[in-house]
Amino acid sequence: MKRIAIASFIHEGNSFSPVPTTTAEFRQQLWLSGCAAKEHARGTRTELGAAVDFLDTHRDWQGLFLTCAEAGPAGPIDDMTFALIRDEILDGLSRGPWDAVYLALHGAMLSASSPTADLDLLRAVRRAIGRAPLGVSFDLHANLGAAQIGLFDVACGFKTHPHVDMYETAARTLELLARTASGEIAPKGALAKVPAILPSMNMRTTDGPMAEIEAIAAEVERRHGLLDVSVFGGFSYGDSPLAGASVMVHADGDAELAQEAAHEVGAAMTARLDRFYVALPTPTAALMQAAGATAWPVALIESSDNPGSGGIGDTTGLFAAMHAARPPGPAVFAFFADPGVVGQAAAAGIGGRVAVTLGGRIAPEFGAPVAISGTVDRLTDGRFRNSGPLAHGAHCNLGRTALVRDGELAIIVTAACQSPNDPGFFTLHDIDVHRLRWLGVKAKNHFRAAFRPLIPTMIDVDTPGPAALDLRHFRFRHAPMDFRRS
């Protein structure tokens, strides 16, 4: 019986977020090991869900789930938390020897003292496991460099944005890892960096430049019989020496072919760089578009405070405009993260009245607080399971939540900060999005995975925030100067 160790340490670090990531955020989302981690992942369309199914279908492999930890995108992880999770993984690996090790990473993790936390972790894991085959799965927004290539035997990245192929990416990585461990293949990896730090607004793989690049990557993979070609857009808010887009290729026993293919796809990406930079309307202009819409609901998408990019659930640019405009029909704003307001709503009870201020609590430089007076319509424990295609079946925990209604506008307030990317977010609050005129969301491209078929009109909005569209708002210290667009 062959033995495989399975672990995950997933975090996307926003260098410009005022909110650091601590043990609390990992405890809120995922920090499990052993059977608890395995059963938590079973039946989910996630990386760990794929690992469970790999073991169920490969009876010649015995798997041990080591520490599996994940927190939503936010500021860098504090050093104590990073060390705790890293050391738990390393302690688990000390129970070897292993025939293979699988690690699920994001690829844009930052710690308080290191802008290359994923690289630091990979180096520690490689020291711990010696020559055992190591396979890694990465997010499409990973910030990667050549130093990583020599640390794992094989790796694959998501090929979709929205990321509806988490499961498939891990399954592909595990199959290649198993074939490597058996000696069937001898992967040789290569990386080509693309000279740009790209905003992800126009990085969807359903259309536009990234769709074209992914198609080219797939054609190159087929033409050369490669094991995998993965394109990475990079995470633009992660200030790291590794920041920027890249292409990673693995070939069977041919490092030169892998490098040639990486450069070929990288050149195709470089030729399309200008198309990743787009302009968005202001809230006022967006609301004018919404007022003229002929198909409802209209989704107003505020990406500058998208938790999926390290947003904080606190900026008021879009909400202030929606509140002042007084929606012409039923409307919802999702969301603000404010445990204090949730507590006030809970004290008032369903049907009770509250007078509160929303937003501007953490970072008033991104918009002043907005005062509202409304009725508490709903209180929840914040727990649901994803029903949409993004991480389908995954457990979600928003902490306690409240729905407060001020006229036609209902506002979801949560204790934790998480993007409203799944229908379960709204079902939890007894909201039927089909009945709405306007739906304001702190989200970005992932929102489209579930809601594109449900919402006929989507308008992306430009506002100030820790994940603002224009990267010139941010002061980079570590990222390569050549990669920054002036």
Stockholm file with secondary structure:
# STOCKHOLM 1.0

chainA/1-486         MKRIAIASFIHEGNSFSPVPTTTAEFRQQLWLSGCAAKEHARGTRTELGAAVDFLDTHRDWQGLFLTCAEAGPAGPIDDMTFALIRDEILDGLSRGPWDAVYLALHGAMLSASSPTADLDLLRAVRRAIGRAPLGVSFDLHANLGAAQIGLFDVACGFKTHPHVDMYETAARTLELLARTASGEIAPKGALAKVPAILPSMNMRTTDGPMAEIEAIAAEVERRHGLLDVSVFGGFSYGDSPLAGASVMVHADGDAELAQEAAHEVGAAMTARLDRFYVALPTPTAALMQAAGATAWPVALIESSDNPGSGGIGDTTGLFAAMHAARPPGPAVFAFFADPGVVGQAAAAGIGGRVAVTLGGRIAPEFGAPVAISGTVDRLTDGRFRNSGPLAHGAHCNLGRTALVRDGELAIIVTAACQSPNDPGFFTLHDIDVHRLRWLGVKAKNHFRAAFRPLIPTMIDVDTPGPAALDLRHFRFRHAPMDFRRS
#=GR chainA/1-486 SS CEEEEEEEEECBBCTTCSSCBCHHHHHHHEEECHHHHHHHHTTCSSHHHHHHHHHHHCTTEEEEEEEEEECCSBSCBCHHHHHHHHHHHHHHHTTCCCSEEEEEECSBCCBTTBTTHHHHHHHHHHHHHTTSCEEEEECTTCCCCHHHHTTCSEEEECCCSSCCCHHHHHHHHHHHHHHHHTTSCCEEEEEEECSCCCCSTTCCSSSSHHHHHHHHHHHHHHHHTCSEEEEECCCTTCCCTTCSCEEEEEEESCHHHHHHHHHHHHHHHHTTGGGGCCCCCCHHHHHHHHHTCSSSCEEEEEGGGCGGGTCCSCCCHHHHHHHHHCCSSCEEEEEEECHHHHHHHHHHCTTCEEEEEESCSSCGGGCCCEEEEEEEEEEECCEEECCSSTTTTCEEECCSEEEEEETTEEEEEESSCCCCCSHHHHHTTTCCGGGCSEEEESCCTHHHHHHTTTCSEEEEECCCSTTCSCGGGSCCSSSCGGGSCC
#=GC SS_cons         CEEEEEEEEECBBCTTCSSCBCHHHHHHHEEECHHHHHHHHTTCSSHHHHHHHHHHHCTTEEEEEEEEEECCSBSCBCHHHHHHHHHHHHHHHTTCCCSEEEEEECSBCCBTTBTTHHHHHHHHHHHHHTTSCEEEEECTTCCCCHHHHTTCSEEEECCCSSCCCHHHHHHHHHHHHHHHHTTSCCEEEEEEECSCCCCSTTCCSSSSHHHHHHHHHHHHHHHHTCSEEEEECCCTTCCCTTCSCEEEEEEESCHHHHHHHHHHHHHHHHTTGGGGCCCCCCHHHHHHHHHTCSSSCEEEEEGGGCGGGTCCSCCCHHHHHHHHHCCSSCEEEEEEECHHHHHHHHHHCTTCEEEEEESCSSCGGGCCCEEEEEEEEEEECCEEECCSSTTTTCEEECCSEEEEEETTEEEEEESSCCCCCSHHHHHTTTCCGGGCSEEEESCCTHHHHHHTTTCSEEEEECCCSTTCSCGGGSCCSSSCGGGSCC
//
